[in-house]
Amino acid sequence: MVRLSGFILAVIVVSSCSQKMQSYTGEAAFKSETGVPDYANIVYWAAHPDKKDPSDTIPLPLKKTEKEKLADVFFLHPTTLVGIRENENNNAKIDDPFINHKTDYSPIIYQASAFNESARVFAPRYRQAHIGMYSEKDSASKYTAFNLAYEDVKNAFVYYLKNENKGRPIIIASHSQGTTHAIRLIKEFFDGKELSKQLICAYLVGMGVKKDTYEKIPICTDSTKTGCFVSWRTYRKDYDGEWANRLDTNIVVVNPVTWKTTNEIADKSLQQGAVLYNLKKVYTNTQSTQAEGSALWVSHPRFPGSFLYTSKNYHAGDINLFYVDIRKDASRRIGYFLQAK
């Protein structure tokens, strides 16, 4: 997760550490004897259907929309290891209570929960790479940090397949660093593999995914497609910087309002709902959207206090600005997948 300046979008995915942790506190503060996650132990899962966790959260206006859990979501959270590297550690400790709490009450509650309407949510803890490793010049150190994180993700997924999946349809969902690992996971386990028959959709959000990334996994070109993937990165429509531009056609951009790759502007009236820090509110019709070049371009979102946010990089809101749109899309694709079977 990129650290952004400003107030409003920062609180979308970074909750107050003073928030009550309830009975979940003990798991966030567990002690690992080896420092290596054992995914047979439920404490190494930030989200798991066999325990009550923040991914079970449903924003108040959406409480009545919950449906039968007909599929599984394997969610990979973004970077929550930011700030100064303690003892120059390039990866998070698996039992760090501060990092685990930050993960649970930031991306798990505000991002992973978007997928819980019709699916069980699994989200492994993993020894994520420090945010600074994205700009690390030492290629060996960089590879080692990200590879360690990926090995945890891979081990968690293997455990899930052997012990939890039992042939159920699968959604892969991720944001930022989570997407870095999800891209690799799909290539290793789904692309041209038998497991692709169980793939409903992969939501690879917050990172640029090249159009030629996969040989057999296509891009979802509308909301009825399954066995495919979607991706986008969000910027204000007047953004002019190095991270995205309207001329780069090598990156996959699916509009999370229309679920198409075409570049027409979707009016804000089509946006179904953003969920921010206040889980009692859903904000509808907040911004127009356009998929063009290497990014998703949006108008300045309109909700209480949004005038305080001046950054044109909306990375922190990649999921939350389209929370309801994503929620409905996941349920819709599950339905299409099961109909086809």
JORADA-V383573 format. One record per residue. RES is the residue in three letters. PHI is phi in radians with two decimals (none if undefined). Layout:
RES:PHI  RES:PHI
This chain:
MET:none  VAL:-1.40  ARG:-1.39  LEU:-1.96  SER:-1.37  GLY:1.78  PHE:-1.92  ILE:-1.13  LEU:-1.25  ALA:-1.11  VAL:-1.39  ILE:-1.07  VAL:-2.10  VAL:-2.17  SER:-1.51  SER:-1.22  CYS:-1.23  SER:-1.51  GLN:-1.08  LYS:-1.12  MET:-1.66  GLN:0.93  SER:-1.30  TYR:-1.36  THR:-0.96  GLY:-1.01  GLU:-1.21  ALA:-1.19  ALA:-1.98  PHE:-1.20  LYS:-2.04  SER:-1.56  GLU:-1.32  THR:-1.88  GLY:1.42  VAL:-1.96  PRO:-1.19  ASP:-1.94  TYR:-1.30  ALA:-1.31  ASN:-1.69  ILE:-1.13  VAL:-1.18  TYR:-1.52  TRP:-2.00  ALA:-1.23  ALA:-2.40  HIS:-2.76  PRO:-1.16  ASP:-1.55  LYS:-2.52  LYS:-1.46  ASP:-2.58  PRO:-1.06  SER:-1.21  ASP:-1.34  THR:-1.07  ILE:-2.20  PRO:-0.93  LEU:-0.86  PRO:-1.18  LEU:-1.86  LYS:-0.98  LYS:-1.46  THR:-1.65  GLU:-1.09  LYS:-2.21  GLU:-1.08  LYS:-1.46  LEU:-1.75  ALA:-2.60  ASP:-2.07  VAL:-2.00  PHE:-1.82  PHE:-1.86  LEU:-1.96  HIS:-1.34  PRO:-1.34  THR:-1.18  THR:-2.06  LEU:-1.65  VAL:-2.28  GLY:1.44  ILE:-1.23  ARG:-1.34  GLU:-1.26  ASN:0.93  GLU:1.00  ASN:-1.27  ASN:-1.56  ASN:-2.31  ALA:-1.24  LYS:-1.34  ILE:-1.16  ASP:-1.94  ASP:-1.23  PRO:-1.12  PHE:-1.18  ILE:-1.13  ASN:-1.16  HIS:-1.14  LYS:-1.10  THR:-1.14  ASP:-1.10  TYR:-1.82  SER:-2.17  PRO:-1.17  ILE:-1.19  ILE:-1.33  TYR:-1.74  GLN:-2.04  ALA:-1.04  SER:-1.14  ALA:-1.11  PHE:-1.81  ASN:-1.56  GLU:-1.10  SER:-2.22  ALA:-2.55  ARG:-1.38  VAL:-1.92  PHE:-2.04  ALA:-2.44  PRO:-1.34  ARG:-1.29  TYR:-2.58  ARG:-1.41  GLN:-1.01  ALA:-1.31  HIS:-1.07  ILE:-0.98  GLY:-1.19  MET:-1.24  TYR:-1.16  SER:-1.89  GLU:-1.11  LYS:-1.51  ASP:-1.40  SER:-1.09  ALA:-1.18  SER:-1.11  LYS:-1.08  TYR:-1.07  THR:-1.05  ALA:-1.15  PHE:-1.26  ASN:-1.20  LEU:-1.06  ALA:-1.07  TYR:-1.13  GLU:-1.06  ASP:-1.11  VAL:-1.03  LYS:-1.07  ASN:-1.09  ALA:-1.12  PHE:-1.18  VAL:-1.07  TYR:-1.08  TYR:-1.02  LEU:-1.06  LYS:-1.32  ASN:-2.08  GLU:-2.14  ASN:-1.24  LYS:0.91  GLY:1.44  ARG:-1.28  PRO:-1.09  ILE:-2.19  ILE:-1.97  ILE:-1.75  ALA:-2.33  SER:-2.82  HIS:-2.49  SER:0.96  GLN:-1.01  GLY:-1.00  THR:-1.24  THR:-0.91  HIS:-1.42  ALA:-1.13  ILE:-0.98  ARG:-1.21  LEU:-1.07  ILE:-1.16  LYS:-1.09  GLU:-1.36  PHE:-1.89  PHE:-2.06  ASP:-1.17  GLY:1.29  LYS:-1.88  GLU:-1.03  LEU:-1.13  SER:-1.04  LYS:-1.19  GLN:-1.72  LEU:-1.41  ILE:-1.40  CYS:-2.92  ALA:-2.00  TYR:-1.75  LEU:-1.76  VAL:-1.84  GLY:1.59  MET:-2.37  GLY:-1.34  VAL:-1.89  LYS:-1.24  LYS:-1.12  ASP:-1.74  THR:-1.07  TYR:-2.04  GLU:-1.46  LYS:-2.09  ILE:-1.64  PRO:-1.44  ILE:-1.39  CYS:-1.28  THR:-1.72  ASP:-2.78  SER:-1.38  THR:-1.71  LYS:-1.38  THR:-2.33  GLY:1.20  CYS:-2.41  PHE:-2.37  VAL:-2.14  SER:-2.78  TRP:-2.85  ARG:-2.29  THR:-1.89  TYR:-2.39  ARG:-1.17  LYS:-1.10  ASP:-1.79  TYR:-1.12  ASP:-2.48  GLY:-2.69  GLU:-1.41  TRP:-1.44  ALA:-2.77  ASN:-2.67  ARG:-1.51  LEU:-1.82  ASP:-1.37  THR:-1.80  ASN:-1.58  ILE:-1.81  VAL:-1.31  VAL:-2.38  VAL:-1.89  ASN:-1.31  PRO:-1.34  VAL:-1.82  THR:-1.68  TRP:1.08  LYS:-2.10  THR:-1.71  THR:-1.29  ASN:-1.76  GLU:-1.21  ILE:-1.42  ALA:-1.59  ASP:-1.05  LYS:-1.07  SER:-1.14  LEU:-1.54  GLN:-1.25  GLN:-1.60  GLY:2.81  ALA:-1.80  VAL:-2.11  LEU:-1.89  TYR:-1.17  ASN:-1.43  LEU:-1.34  LYS:-1.64  LYS:-2.22  VAL:-2.18  TYR:-1.83  THR:-1.76  ASN:0.95  THR:-1.51  GLN:-2.80  SER:-1.42  THR:-2.42  GLN:-2.58  ALA:-1.64  GLU:-2.66  GLY:1.13  SER:-1.83  ALA:-2.64  LEU:-1.73  TRP:-1.83  VAL:-2.26  SER:-1.30  HIS:-1.07  PRO:-1.05  ARG:-2.00  PHE:-2.72  PRO:-0.93  GLY:1.50  SER:-1.17  PHE:-1.14  LEU:-1.34  TYR:-1.64  THR:-1.88  SER:-1.10  LYS:-1.79  ASN:-1.77  TYR:-1.81  HIS:-0.91  ALA:-1.12  GLY:-1.86  ASP:-0.90  ILE:-1.69  ASN:-1.16  LEU:-1.21  PHE:-2.26  TYR:-0.97  VAL:-1.25  ASP:-1.03  ILE:-1.18  ARG:-1.01  LYS:-1.25  ASP:-1.14  ALA:-1.06  SER:-1.13  ARG:-1.10  ARG:-1.19  ILE:-1.03  GLY:-1.08  TYR:-1.11  PHE:-1.08  LEU:-1.22  GLN:-1.09  ALA:-1.19  LYS:-1.42
